[in-house]
Amino acid sequence: MINFNEDDDLGDEEKIKELSEKLSNINFGEVIVMPLGTPEAIQDIIHEVERRGNKVLFAIESGSRLWGMGSEFSDYDVRFVYVKPIKEYLKVFAPKSDQIDIQDRKHNIDAVGWDVKKFLKLAANGNPQAMEWISADIVYHGDPDMFKDLKRQASPLALFESYRGMADSNYKRYIFDKVEVHPKKYLYALRGIANMIYVASHLRIPPPRLEEVLDENVFPQPETEVIRNLIKDKRAGEMAKGERITQLDELIHTVLSNSDAYVDKLKNLEKTVDPEYFNNRFLEVLGLR
């Protein structure tokens, strides 16, 4: 985790004073804290990132709001991709700054930006977050469709393994050996499993909203209804820790236990990543091709 930019040149005391007066309560440690309003604050964050010499290509909403599970109390999980000045990519001893982290604790904004080079590398490796950002339909700035061609490059096997790992880690960490469980933890584990099954069946990136994935009959109808009711409760903000939901425990255990069968199928369909494709996309973004 880094500052806005590790190579930020705000060493001048007057500049720091000016910026501190403009954005009070900023922490110049690992995370910048910006006490701004919502959602107007999102635009202010984008403008501040660009004021420091970067260009934001697009900014979208991620997390529960994008997944169709957000309530009025949910955080704003803002994700963006940015380009640094070209000269920063040409330095022999370039700072390793490829991510920007910004938090507004007062208004529940968590913003994370990836440098376009990092974004393209992760997309090439089938990172589901990168692919979900491209597919997001809550857009605050720019147009993620500029990278829609990357969807065709996505590896179903890599997506599947990522979603399987997401489901498994959420289940083991928040559900497996607990007496009481917060219902939203079931939703996070089940979203991973639903997306995993969707990828195995359709060989493409799942829709961002969990209910849309459920529409594809990824689970039996009784369990699907239980999950839909949890989503409604999550949106209404009516969730508290309670007893384990045996029906969902059994579903998660069964699917994860038999998930290797999907892997065997996907291995036979695996694509080879074309490095030159991603190299050329990087040069296009920089205006060098």
Contacts in CASP RR format, 6 or more apart in sequence:
PFRMAT RR
TARGET T0000
AUTHOR 0000-0000-0000
METHOD contacts of the structure
MODEL  1
MINFNEDDDLGDEEKIKELSEKLSNINFGEVIVMPLGTPEAIQDIIHEVE
RRGNKVLFAIESGSRLWGMGSEFSDYDVRFVYVKPIKEYLKVFAPKSDQI
DIQDRKHNIDAVGWDVKKFLKLAANGNPQAMEWISADIVYHGDPDMFKDL
KRQASPLALFESYRGMADSNYKRYIFDKVEVHPKKYLYALRGIANMIYVA
SHLRIPPPRLEEVLDENVFPQPETEVIRNLIKDKRAGEMAKGERITQLDE
LIHTVLSNSDAYVDKLKNLEKTVDPEYFNNRFLEVLGLR
1 30 0 8 1.000
1 31 0 8 1.000
1 99 0 8 1.000
1 101 0 8 1.000
2 30 0 8 1.000
2 97 0 8 1.000
2 99 0 8 1.000
2 100 0 8 1.000
2 101 0 8 1.000
3 28 0 8 1.000
3 29 0 8 1.000
3 30 0 8 1.000
3 32 0 8 1.000
3 97 0 8 1.000
3 100 0 8 1.000
4 32 0 8 1.000
4 48 0 8 1.000
4 49 0 8 1.000
4 52 0 8 1.000
4 100 0 8 1.000
4 102 0 8 1.000
5 52 0 8 1.000
5 54 0 8 1.000
5 84 0 8 1.000
5 95 0 8 1.000
5 97 0 8 1.000
5 100 0 8 1.000
6 95 0 8 1.000
6 96 0 8 1.000
6 97 0 8 1.000
7 88 0 8 1.000
7 94 0 8 1.000
7 95 0 8 1.000
7 97 0 8 1.000
8 52 0 8 1.000
10 16 0 8 1.000
10 19 0 8 1.000
16 28 0 8 1.000
19 26 0 8 1.000
20 26 0 8 1.000
23 34 0 8 1.000
23 35 0 8 1.000
23 36 0 8 1.000
23 48 0 8 1.000
24 35 0 8 1.000
25 33 0 8 1.000
25 34 0 8 1.000
25 35 0 8 1.000
26 32 0 8 1.000
26 33 0 8 1.000
26 34 0 8 1.000
27 33 0 8 1.000
30 101 0 8 1.000
31 101 0 8 1.000
31 102 0 8 1.000
31 103 0 8 1.000
32 101 0 8 1.000
32 102 0 8 1.000
32 103 0 8 1.000
33 102 0 8 1.000
33 103 0 8 1.000
33 104 0 8 1.000
33 105 0 8 1.000
34 41 0 8 1.000
34 44 0 8 1.000
34 45 0 8 1.000
34 48 0 8 1.000
34 102 0 8 1.000
34 103 0 8 1.000
34 104 0 8 1.000
34 109 0 8 1.000
35 104 0 8 1.000
35 105 0 8 1.000
35 106 0 8 1.000
35 107 0 8 1.000
36 44 0 8 1.000
36 45 0 8 1.000
36 104 0 8 1.000
36 107 0 8 1.000
36 109 0 8 1.000
37 44 0 8 1.000
37 104 0 8 1.000
37 106 0 8 1.000
37 107 0 8 1.000
37 109 0 8 1.000
38 76 0 8 1.000
38 104 0 8 1.000
38 107 0 8 1.000
38 108 0 8 1.000
38 109 0 8 1.000
39 76 0 8 1.000
39 140 0 8 1.000
41 104 0 8 1.000
41 107 0 8 1.000
41 109 0 8 1.000
42 59 0 8 1.000
42 76 0 8 1.000
42 78 0 8 1.000
42 109 0 8 1.000
42 111 0 8 1.000
42 140 0 8 1.000
43 140 0 8 1.000
43 141 0 8 1.000
45 78 0 8 1.000
45 102 0 8 1.000
45 104 0 8 1.000
45 109 0 8 1.000
45 111 0 8 1.000
46 56 0 8 1.000
46 59 0 8 1.000
46 80 0 8 1.000
46 140 0 8 1.000
46 141 0 8 1.000
49 56 0 8 1.000
49 80 0 8 1.000
49 82 0 8 1.000
49 100 0 8 1.000
49 102 0 8 1.000
50 56 0 8 1.000
53 84 0 8 1.000
53 85 0 8 1.000
54 82 0 8 1.000
54 83 0 8 1.000
54 84 0 8 1.000
54 85 0 8 1.000
54 100 0 8 1.000
55 82 0 8 1.000
55 83 0 8 1.000
56 80 0 8 1.000
56 81 0 8 1.000
56 82 0 8 1.000
56 141 0 8 1.000
56 142 0 8 1.000
57 80 0 8 1.000
57 81 0 8 1.000
57 82 0 8 1.000
57 83 0 8 1.000
57 116 0 8 1.000
57 142 0 8 1.000
57 146 0 8 1.000
57 285 0 8 1.000
58 80 0 8 1.000
58 81 0 8 1.000
58 133 0 8 1.000
58 139 0 8 1.000
58 141 0 8 1.000
58 142 0 8 1.000
58 143 0 8 1.000
58 144 0 8 1.000
58 146 0 8 1.000
59 78 0 8 1.000
59 79 0 8 1.000
59 80 0 8 1.000
59 111 0 8 1.000
59 139 0 8 1.000
59 140 0 8 1.000
59 141 0 8 1.000
59 142 0 8 1.000
60 66 0 8 1.000
60 78 0 8 1.000
60 79 0 8 1.000
60 80 0 8 1.000
60 133 0 8 1.000
60 136 0 8 1.000
60 138 0 8 1.000
60 139 0 8 1.000
60 140 0 8 1.000
60 144 0 8 1.000
61 76 0 8 1.000
61 77 0 8 1.000
61 78 0 8 1.000
61 79 0 8 1.000
61 136 0 8 1.000
61 138 0 8 1.000
61 139 0 8 1.000
61 140 0 8 1.000
62 77 0 8 1.000
62 78 0 8 1.000
62 79 0 8 1.000
62 129 0 8 1.000
62 132 0 8 1.000
62 133 0 8 1.000
62 136 0 8 1.000
63 75 0 8 1.000
63 77 0 8 1.000
64 70 0 8 1.000
64 71 0 8 1.000
64 74 0 8 1.000
64 75 0 8 1.000
64 77 0 8 1.000
64 184 0 8 1.000
64 234 0 8 1.000
65 74 0 8 1.000
65 76 0 8 1.000
65 77 0 8 1.000
65 138 0 8 1.000
66 77 0 8 1.000
66 132 0 8 1.000
66 136 0 8 1.000
66 137 0 8 1.000
66 138 0 8 1.000
66 208 0 8 1.000
66 209 0 8 1.000
67 191 0 8 1.000
67 208 0 8 1.000
67 209 0 8 1.000
67 210 0 8 1.000
68 208 0 8 1.000
68 209 0 8 1.000
68 210 0 8 1.000
68 211 0 8 1.000
68 231 0 8 1.000
68 235 0 8 1.000
69 184 0 8 1.000
69 187 0 8 1.000
69 210 0 8 1.000
69 231 0 8 1.000
69 234 0 8 1.000
69 235 0 8 1.000
70 234 0 8 1.000
70 235 0 8 1.000
71 234 0 8 1.000
71 235 0 8 1.000
71 236 0 8 1.000
71 237 0 8 1.000
72 237 0 8 1.000
73 108 0 8 1.000
73 237 0 8 1.000
74 108 0 8 1.000
75 108 0 8 1.000
75 109 0 8 1.000
75 110 0 8 1.000
76 107 0 8 1.000
76 108 0 8 1.000
76 109 0 8 1.000
76 110 0 8 1.000
76 111 0 8 1.000
77 110 0 8 1.000
78 109 0 8 1.000
78 110 0 8 1.000
78 111 0 8 1.000
78 112 0 8 1.000
78 140 0 8 1.000
79 111 0 8 1.000
79 112 0 8 1.000
79 113 0 8 1.000
79 114 0 8 1.000
79 129 0 8 1.000
79 133 0 8 1.000
79 136 0 8 1.000
80 111 0 8 1.000
80 112 0 8 1.000
80 113 0 8 1.000
80 114 0 8 1.000
80 140 0 8 1.000
80 141 0 8 1.000
81 113 0 8 1.000
81 114 0 8 1.000
81 115 0 8 1.000
81 116 0 8 1.000
81 119 0 8 1.000
81 133 0 8 1.000
81 147 0 8 1.000
82 100 0 8 1.000
82 113 0 8 1.000
82 114 0 8 1.000
82 115 0 8 1.000
82 116 0 8 1.000
83 115 0 8 1.000
83 116 0 8 1.000
83 285 0 8 1.000
83 286 0 8 1.000
84 97 0 8 1.000
84 115 0 8 1.000
86 286 0 8 1.000
86 288 0 8 1.000
88 94 0 8 1.000
88 95 0 8 1.000
89 117 0 8 1.000
89 286 0 8 1.000
97 115 0 8 1.000
98 114 0 8 1.000
98 115 0 8 1.000
98 117 0 8 1.000
98 118 0 8 1.000
99 112 0 8 1.000
99 113 0 8 1.000
99 114 0 8 1.000
99 115 0 8 1.000
99 118 0 8 1.000
100 111 0 8 1.000
100 112 0 8 1.000
100 113 0 8 1.000
101 111 0 8 1.000
101 112 0 8 1.000
101 113 0 8 1.000
102 109 0 8 1.000
102 110 0 8 1.000
102 111 0 8 1.000
102 112 0 8 1.000
103 109 0 8 1.000
103 110 0 8 1.000
103 111 0 8 1.000
104 110 0 8 1.000
104 111 0 8 1.000
114 122 0 8 1.000
114 130 0 8 1.000
116 282 0 8 1.000
116 285 0 8 1.000
117 282 0 8 1.000
119 130 0 8 1.000
119 133 0 8 1.000
120 150 0 8 1.000
120 278 0 8 1.000
120 281 0 8 1.000
120 282 0 8 1.000
121 278 0 8 1.000
122 129 0 8 1.000
122 130 0 8 1.000
123 130 0 8 1.000
123 131 0 8 1.000
123 134 0 8 1.000
123 147 0 8 1.000
123 150 0 8 1.000
123 153 0 8 1.000
123 154 0 8 1.000
123 278 0 8 1.000
124 153 0 8 1.000
124 273 0 8 1.000
124 275 0 8 1.000
124 278 0 8 1.000
125 155 0 8 1.000
125 158 0 8 1.000
125 273 0 8 1.000
126 154 0 8 1.000
126 155 0 8 1.000
126 158 0 8 1.000
126 159 0 8 1.000
126 162 0 8 1.000
127 158 0 8 1.000
127 162 0 8 1.000
128 159 0 8 1.000
128 162 0 8 1.000
128 163 0 8 1.000
128 166 0 8 1.000
128 195 0 8 1.000
128 205 0 8 1.000
130 150 0 8 1.000
131 150 0 8 1.000
131 151 0 8 1.000
131 154 0 8 1.000
131 159 0 8 1.000
131 205 0 8 1.000
132 205 0 8 1.000
132 208 0 8 1.000
133 144 0 8 1.000
134 144 0 8 1.000
134 145 0 8 1.000
134 147 0 8 1.000
134 148 0 8 1.000
134 150 0 8 1.000
134 151 0 8 1.000
134 205 0 8 1.000
135 144 0 8 1.000
135 151 0 8 1.000
135 205 0 8 1.000
135 207 0 8 1.000
135 208 0 8 1.000
136 144 0 8 1.000
136 208 0 8 1.000
137 208 0 8 1.000
147 281 0 8 1.000
149 281 0 8 1.000
150 281 0 8 1.000
151 204 0 8 1.000
151 205 0 8 1.000
153 271 0 8 1.000
153 273 0 8 1.000
153 274 0 8 1.000
153 277 0 8 1.000
153 278 0 8 1.000
154 204 0 8 1.000
154 205 0 8 1.000
155 270 0 8 1.000
155 271 0 8 1.000
155 273 0 8 1.000
156 199 0 8 1.000
156 200 0 8 1.000
156 203 0 8 1.000
156 204 0 8 1.000
156 266 0 8 1.000
156 269 0 8 1.000
156 270 0 8 1.000
157 263 0 8 1.000
157 266 0 8 1.000
157 267 0 8 1.000
157 269 0 8 1.000
157 270 0 8 1.000
159 195 0 8 1.000
159 199 0 8 1.000
159 205 0 8 1.000
160 196 0 8 1.000
160 199 0 8 1.000
160 200 0 8 1.000
160 262 0 8 1.000
160 263 0 8 1.000
160 266 0 8 1.000
161 263 0 8 1.000
163 192 0 8 1.000
163 193 0 8 1.000
163 195 0 8 1.000
163 196 0 8 1.000
163 199 0 8 1.000
164 192 0 8 1.000
164 193 0 8 1.000
164 196 0 8 1.000
164 256 0 8 1.000
164 259 0 8 1.000
165 192 0 8 1.000
166 188 0 8 1.000
166 191 0 8 1.000
166 192 0 8 1.000
167 189 0 8 1.000
167 190 0 8 1.000
167 191 0 8 1.000
167 192 0 8 1.000
167 193 0 8 1.000
167 196 0 8 1.000
167 252 0 8 1.000
167 256 0 8 1.000
168 256 0 8 1.000
170 185 0 8 1.000
170 188 0 8 1.000
170 189 0 8 1.000
170 192 0 8 1.000
171 189 0 8 1.000
171 252 0 8 1.000
171 256 0 8 1.000
174 181 0 8 1.000
174 182 0 8 1.000
174 185 0 8 1.000
174 188 0 8 1.000
174 189 0 8 1.000
175 181 0 8 1.000
175 185 0 8 1.000
175 186 0 8 1.000
175 189 0 8 1.000
175 244 0 8 1.000
175 249 0 8 1.000
175 252 0 8 1.000
178 244 0 8 1.000
179 243 0 8 1.000
179 244 0 8 1.000
180 241 0 8 1.000
180 242 0 8 1.000
180 243 0 8 1.000
180 244 0 8 1.000
181 241 0 8 1.000
181 242 0 8 1.000
181 243 0 8 1.000
181 244 0 8 1.000
181 245 0 8 1.000
182 239 0 8 1.000
182 240 0 8 1.000
182 241 0 8 1.000
182 242 0 8 1.000
183 230 0 8 1.000
183 233 0 8 1.000
183 234 0 8 1.000
183 239 0 8 1.000
183 242 0 8 1.000
183 245 0 8 1.000
184 230 0 8 1.000
184 234 0 8 1.000
184 239 0 8 1.000
186 227 0 8 1.000
186 230 0 8 1.000
186 245 0 8 1.000
186 248 0 8 1.000
187 210 0 8 1.000
187 227 0 8 1.000
187 230 0 8 1.000
187 231 0 8 1.000
187 234 0 8 1.000
189 252 0 8 1.000
190 210 0 8 1.000
190 227 0 8 1.000
190 248 0 8 1.000
190 251 0 8 1.000
190 252 0 8 1.000
191 210 0 8 1.000
191 213 0 8 1.000
193 218 0 8 1.000
193 251 0 8 1.000
193 252 0 8 1.000
193 255 0 8 1.000
193 256 0 8 1.000
194 206 0 8 1.000
194 210 0 8 1.000
194 213 0 8 1.000
194 214 0 8 1.000
194 218 0 8 1.000
194 219 0 8 1.000
195 206 0 8 1.000
195 213 0 8 1.000
196 255 0 8 1.000
196 259 0 8 1.000
196 262 0 8 1.000
197 218 0 8 1.000
197 219 0 8 1.000
197 255 0 8 1.000
197 262 0 8 1.000
198 206 0 8 1.000
198 213 0 8 1.000
198 216 0 8 1.000
198 218 0 8 1.000
199 205 0 8 1.000
199 206 0 8 1.000
199 266 0 8 1.000
200 262 0 8 1.000
200 265 0 8 1.000
200 266 0 8 1.000
201 216 0 8 1.000
201 218 0 8 1.000
202 216 0 8 1.000
203 269 0 8 1.000
206 212 0 8 1.000
206 213 0 8 1.000
207 213 0 8 1.000
210 227 0 8 1.000
210 231 0 8 1.000
211 228 0 8 1.000
211 231 0 8 1.000
214 224 0 8 1.000
214 227 0 8 1.000
214 228 0 8 1.000
217 224 0 8 1.000
219 227 0 8 1.000
219 251 0 8 1.000
220 251 0 8 1.000
222 247 0 8 1.000
223 247 0 8 1.000
223 248 0 8 1.000
223 251 0 8 1.000
226 245 0 8 1.000
226 247 0 8 1.000
226 248 0 8 1.000
227 248 0 8 1.000
230 239 0 8 1.000
233 239 0 8 1.000
280 289 0 8 1.000
283 289 0 8 1.000
END
